[in-house]
Every structure is written in structure tokens, then in C-alpha cells.
Amino acid sequence: MELIDDDGDLFGVVNVVDALVVLLVLAVGVAGVALVFSDDPEPEPDLDSTYATLDMGTQPAYVVGEINEGDTYSPNGVSTMTVTDVHLTPRGNGIGVTLRVELEGELDGGSIAYGDAPLRLGRSLSLDTDRYTLDGQIRAVGDGDALEREETTVVLRDTLATADAEEVSAGDEVRLAGRTVATVENVTQFATNNPDSRRVFVTATLETHRQDGDRRFGGSPVRRGQTVRLSTDDYTIDGQIERVGGRLQLGSASTRTVTLRMDDVREDMADALEPGMTEEAGGDTVARVTAVDTRPSLIIATGDNGSVNVVDHPIDREVTLTTELQVRETVSGPRFKGDPLRQGETVTIDLGTVTVRATVVNVSG
């Protein structure tokens, strides 16, 4: 039997056109039933984004060197984290890392859910890339709580070994994982009471950021009295902040005539002190002895008959030195080796063959 005969009938029974019409009707019917009984498609999630500041703690240099702006991570199908800013500071023996990130997530009751949970201060977030994995805590959330990076000038004071102090110079940079985080703008050195050390005042520009209203560097607020560490290949400064903003103001240099006194000095040491002796530092004369007055120290002795007498000590001497000291004139008075020069204060002068620790008796102009 032919499939379609001469009259156009299918198997000689049904007209081909009628059969096609029936099949079309059946197809439409099946599609309609499927549409009626099928589930509605899931609506697309409503997404939004905001910003957050993440404290990633202290990280080793080999990890920090891989962190870059533009790094991304997605904990699920609707949430994405993108690094927008990387801020580094010294923190102990490691590198403190603070990140500004853009977080995209699903809106949930007017707030953004990132990784199926709301963004709350203190919440831990992971940043997992193909190069590194970090965990940090949220310190700020919102467009208005940006990680504001600023340059803050501070004056630091520290005491260094003489060899290290001589390495400090303007233009030195502190670099962490290839990024400059601090620059030395100016340095001034003074001799100290120890000939093997120098007091150093450094003006430095720090790459700081604002957190909770404070400028921060090295994990601590930048305030007077705080300690800041600056490390280079040649030296490390653990300096106390003397001033925030502005420049080093040490006053003008001048020479003051200062009278010093020492009591109970052994005779051999007293005899070693002579006019013309000096203390030198960095090629400059910071102290010069112009006169020496030596007298026996007085003691109270009891005679054989019970009498009380004031007599000369057989060995100890009272020594008065007249000196010329190089000082800095400040609004609070002259300073010698960075310390206030006042009556009653103790100063130390290294005269080469002998070190003098004496009390200031008088300071004249």
C-alpha cells in the first residue's frame, strides 16, 4: 500500500492536509497544558552595591605583594567583592593591610545581603583569589565611610646608635611590598649623654588613612606621644610623635655660657679637667670648657674631744666648670642636646678622656 495515494490520502484513509491540521491542534493543546501546569520562572534577584572597609590584619610581604586593586571574589552566584583601594602600614614585624572593597549583593528589606547575610560591623569576610586567601573584619560600611587616604606630616624623636643615626637622610623612603608608605623629609641630630648614641628628630610624611575619625598609621592613631616605626634597609626608627602637622621647629642655634657643678669628685678625675677641653659631634663643637675651679669637698668630722668640725675631705673635690654650650633657643627656653637647659638639671658632656655629669648652676646669655 502506498503511503500517499493518487487522491492525496494518507494510507488511502485520511487526507494529508487534514492530518496536519489535527497534529497542529494536538501540539497547541499539549503546549497549553504544559504552560498551565508548569512552575513560574524565578524572578531575577534585585541587586545593589555598597562599600566597606576591611581590616585584614598583619600579613607577610609575599602575600601583600599579590594584593591589587581590581581583585574580585564571589562567595555565591549573586554576591561579588571587588578591591578598590589597598592601604599598607608597618604593624609589628609584619605589614598591616586595610582594604576598601565594593560589595554587590541581593537587596533584602532595604539592605544588602552579601553572602546570604547582612553587612554588620565586625563581621568576617573572606577574599579568596587564585593567588591568595585572606580573612578580614568589617570596620566601616557605606558610600560615605570611604577609606580616606591622606598624607600626614609628623615630627618624630628617637635615640639611635651613632652609626645608624648617620644613615638617616632626607628623601629616605619606607616601602612595604613595593609601595611607599612614608618618606623622610628632614632630619636633625644632637649628641646625647652617651657618646655612642645620637638623639634624632625626623620630619616624615606618612601615608595615613582615616578610621573612626582618626588618622591612623601602623594600626594606631597618629597623635602626639604615640610611637611610629619607620624601617628601611639601613635603620629602624621607633620614634615618639612630637608634633602632628607642620615642620620641625628646634629654634635658632646659639651659644650660652653655663656654670656646672660636681660634688664629691675624686681627686684624680678633678685633676684631669682642664680649660679648652671640648665635645665634638658631627664636626661641630657642642661644648667647650673655659674655666675649671677645684676645691676640696667639705665634711663634718668629730674630734677626739667630741668637738664637731667642718674640714676638707682628703680625696673628694668640688668642681665648678664654666662652659660654652651650643643650644637651641625655643619659646620655652634654651635646649641642650634636645633637653631643656635649666638650673638644677643634669647635663652630660663627653670630653674624650673623661665624661662629665654635672648640675646646672647658672645659665647666662
C-alpha positions in Angstrom: 0.0 0.0 0.0 1.3 3.4 -0.9 1.9 6.0 1.9 0.0 8.6 0.0 -2.3 7.5 -2.9 -3.3 9.4 -6.1 -6.1 11.2 -4.2 -3.7 12.6 -1.6 -4.9 10.4 1.2 -2.6 9.1 3.9 -2.7 5.2 3.7 -5.7 5.7 1.5 -7.8 6.8 4.5 -7.0 10.3 5.8 -6.3 13.3 3.7 -2.8 14.6 4.3 -3.9 18.2 4.9 -6.5 17.1 7.5 -3.8 15.0 9.3 -1.5 18.0 9.5 -4.3 20.2 10.9 -5.0 17.5 13.6 -1.4 17.3 14.6 -1.1 21.1 14.8 -4.2 21.2 17.1 -2.7 18.5 19.3 0.6 20.3 19.6 -1.0 23.5 20.6 -3.1 21.7 23.2 -0.1 19.9 24.7 1.8 23.2 24.9 -1.1 24.9 26.6 -1.4 22.1 29.2 2.3 22.3 29.8 2.1 26.1 30.3 -0.8 25.8 32.7 0.8 23.2 34.9 4.4 24.4 34.7 6.0 26.5 37.6 6.5 30.2 37.1 10.1 31.1 36.3 12.2 32.5 39.2 12.4 36.3 39.0 15.8 37.9 38.6 17.3 39.0 42.1 17.3 42.7 42.8 21.0 43.6 43.2 22.7 46.7 44.7 26.2 47.6 45.9 27.9 49.4 48.7 31.4 49.9 50.0 33.1 48.5 53.1 36.5 48.9 54.8 38.1 45.6 55.8 40.9 45.2 58.3 42.9 42.2 57.0 45.3 42.1 60.0 49.0 41.6 59.7 50.2 39.7 56.6 53.6 38.6 55.3 55.3 40.5 52.5 54.9 37.6 50.0 51.1 37.7 50.4 50.9 41.5 50.4 52.8 41.7 47.1 50.0 39.8 45.4 47.1 42.1 46.5 46.0 44.6 43.9 43.1 47.0 43.2 40.6 45.2 41.0 40.9 41.7 42.6 37.5 40.1 42.8 35.8 37.2 44.7 32.3 35.8 44.6 31.1 33.6 47.5 27.9 32.7 45.7 26.0 33.4 42.5 24.7 36.9 43.4 27.4 38.4 45.7 30.7 39.9 44.5 33.6 41.6 46.2 35.9 43.9 44.3 39.0 45.5 45.9 39.1 49.3 45.1 41.9 50.5 47.5 44.8 48.9 49.2 46.4 50.6 52.2 49.5 49.3 53.9 51.2 50.3 57.2 54.0 48.8 59.3 52.5 46.7 62.1 54.9 45.0 64.5 57.2 42.7 62.4 54.6 42.4 59.6 52.5 44.5 57.3 49.1 45.8 58.3 46.6 45.6 55.4 43.4 47.6 55.2 41.2 47.2 52.1 38.4 49.3 50.6 36.1 47.0 48.7 32.9 47.3 46.7 30.3 44.7 47.7 27.5 43.7 45.4 24.6 41.6 46.8 20.9 41.0 46.9 18.6 43.6 48.4 16.8 42.2 51.5 14.4 44.5 53.2 16.2 47.7 52.1 19.7 46.4 53.0 22.2 44.5 51.0 22.8 40.8 51.8 26.3 39.8 51.0 26.9 36.0 51.0 23.4 35.5 52.3 24.0 37.6 55.4 23.7 41.3 56.2 26.7 43.6 56.4 27.5 44.3 60.0 30.5 45.9 61.7 32.8 43.2 63.0 31.6 40.6 60.6 34.4 38.5 59.0 34.6 38.3 55.2 36.9 36.2 53.1 38.8 37.3 50.0 39.7 34.1 48.1 41.5 34.6 44.8 43.6 32.2 42.7 46.8 33.8 44.2 46.0 34.3 47.9 43.3 33.9 50.6 42.6 36.5 53.3 40.1 36.9 56.1 39.2 40.3 57.5 36.7 42.2 59.6 34.4 44.9 58.5 35.4 48.3 60.1 33.0 50.6 58.2 30.1 50.2 55.7 28.6 52.7 53.3 29.4 55.0 50.5 30.1 57.8 53.0 32.6 55.8 55.0 35.4 55.8 52.5 38.9 54.7 53.3 40.3 58.2 53.0 44.0 58.2 52.3 45.9 61.2 53.4 49.5 62.4 53.7 50.2 63.4 57.3 53.4 65.1 58.3 54.8 64.3 61.8 57.9 65.1 63.8 59.4 62.0 65.5 62.0 61.8 68.2 64.2 58.8 68.9 67.7 57.9 70.1 69.8 55.8 67.7 73.2 54.3 67.7 75.6 56.8 66.2 76.2 54.7 63.1 72.5 54.3 62.4 71.8 58.0 63.0 74.4 58.9 60.3 72.4 56.8 57.8 69.2 58.8 58.2 68.8 61.4 55.5 66.2 63.4 53.7 64.5 61.5 50.9 64.7 58.1 52.5 61.6 56.0 51.8 59.9 53.3 53.8 58.5 50.7 51.4 56.2 47.8 52.0 55.6 45.2 49.3 56.8 47.7 46.7 54.6 50.6 48.0 56.0 53.8 49.6 54.2 54.4 52.9 56.5 57.0 54.5 59.2 59.5 53.4 61.8 61.3 55.5 61.6 65.0 54.7 64.2 66.3 57.1 66.5 65.1 60.0 68.4 66.9 62.8 70.8 65.1 65.1 72.1 66.0 68.6 74.8 64.5 70.8 73.4 62.7 73.9 74.8 61.8 77.3 76.1 58.6 75.6 78.9 59.1 73.1 77.7 56.0 71.2 74.2 57.3 70.5 72.5 60.4 68.9 69.2 62.0 69.5 67.4 62.3 66.2 64.5 64.5 65.2 62.9 63.4 61.9 60.2 65.1 59.9 58.4 62.4 57.9 55.3 62.3 55.7 53.2 59.2 56.4 50.6 57.6 54.1 47.7 57.5 56.7 44.0 56.6 56.4 41.0 57.7 58.5 39.2 55.2 60.7 36.6 56.2 63.3 37.5 59.8 62.8 41.2 59.3 63.5 44.2 59.4 61.2 45.9 56.0 61.6 49.3 54.6 60.7 50.7 51.3 61.8 47.4 50.3 63.3 47.5 53.3 65.8 46.1 56.8 65.8 48.5 59.5 64.7 48.7 61.6 67.9 51.3 63.4 70.0 53.0 60.8 72.2 52.3 57.8 70.0 55.1 55.7 68.7 55.7 55.3 64.9 58.1 52.7 63.4 59.9 53.6 60.2 62.2 50.8 58.9 64.5 50.9 55.9 67.3 48.6 54.8 69.8 50.6 56.9 68.0 51.6 60.1 64.8 51.4 62.1 63.3 54.4 63.9 60.8 53.8 66.8 60.1 57.4 67.2 57.7 59.2 69.5 55.5 61.8 67.8 56.5 65.2 69.0 54.2 67.1 66.6 51.5 66.4 64.1 51.5 68.7 61.1 54.0 71.4 60.4 57.7 71.2 60.4 60.5 70.6 62.9 60.9 73.8 65.0 64.1 73.5 67.0 64.7 77.2 67.4 67.8 79.2 66.3 71.2 78.0 67.2 73.2 80.0 69.8 76.0 79.6 72.4 75.2 80.0 76.1 77.7 80.4 79.0 76.7 77.8 81.6 78.1 77.1 85.0 78.2 73.5 86.1 79.0 71.9 89.4 80.0 68.4 90.5 80.3 67.3 94.1 82.3 64.5 95.6 84.6 64.1 92.6 87.7 62.0 93.2 90.9 64.0 93.1 92.4 62.2 90.1 89.3 62.9 88.0 89.2 66.5 89.1 92.8 67.0 88.1 92.0 65.6 84.6 89.6 68.5 83.8 91.3 71.4 82.0 90.1 74.5 80.2 90.0 74.1 76.4 88.5 70.5 76.6 85.6 70.1 74.1 82.9 67.7 73.0 82.6 67.3 69.2 79.6 65.9 67.3 79.4 65.7 63.5 82.3 68.1 63.1 80.7 70.7 65.4 81.8 71.8 68.9 78.8 71.3 71.1 80.5 72.1 74.4 83.8 73.8 75.5 85.3 74.1 79.0 86.6 77.6 79.5 87.4 77.5 83.2 87.8 74.9 86.0 87.7 75.7 89.7 88.5 72.8 92.1 88.2 72.9 95.8 88.2 70.2 98.5 84.8 68.9 99.4 83.8 69.7 103.0 82.9 67.1 105.5 81.8 67.2 109.2 84.2 65.4 111.5 84.1 64.7 115.2 87.4 65.4 117.1 88.9 63.2 119.8 87.5 65.6 122.4 84.0 65.3 121.0 84.0 68.6 119.1 82.3 68.8 115.7 84.3 70.4 112.9 83.9 71.2 109.2 87.1 70.0 107.5 88.4 69.3 103.9 87.8 65.9 102.5 91.2 64.2 101.9 90.2 62.8 98.5 86.9 64.2 97.1 86.7 67.5 95.4 84.0 70.0 94.5 84.5 71.1 90.9 82.9 74.1 89.2 83.1 74.3 85.4 82.5 77.3 83.2 81.4 76.1 79.8 80.1 77.3 76.5 77.3 75.1 75.3 75.7 75.0 71.8 72.0 75.3 72.4 68.7 75.9 70.5 66.7 78.9 71.5 63.0 78.0 71.8 59.9 79.7 73.1 60.2 77.6 76.3 63.9 78.4 76.8 67.2 77.1 75.6 67.7 73.3 74.9 71.0 71.5 75.1 71.1 68.1 73.2 67.4 68.4 72.8 66.6 68.7 76.5 65.7 71.8 78.5 68.7 73.7 79.9 67.5 74.9 83.4 69.0 75.4 86.8 69.0 72.1 88.7 69.0 69.9 85.6 71.8 67.4 85.0 73.8 67.5 81.7 76.4 65.1 80.4 79.4 66.2 78.4 81.8 63.8 76.7 85.2 65.4 76.8 87.0 62.5 75.2 89.2 61.3 78.1 86.6 62.0 80.7 82.8 62.2 80.9 81.2 64.9 83.0 77.8 64.6 84.6 77.1 67.9 86.3 74.3 70.0 87.7 73.4 73.3 86.0 74.1 76.2 88.4 73.6 79.1 86.1 72.7 79.8 82.5 73.6 83.2 81.1 73.0 84.8 77.8 
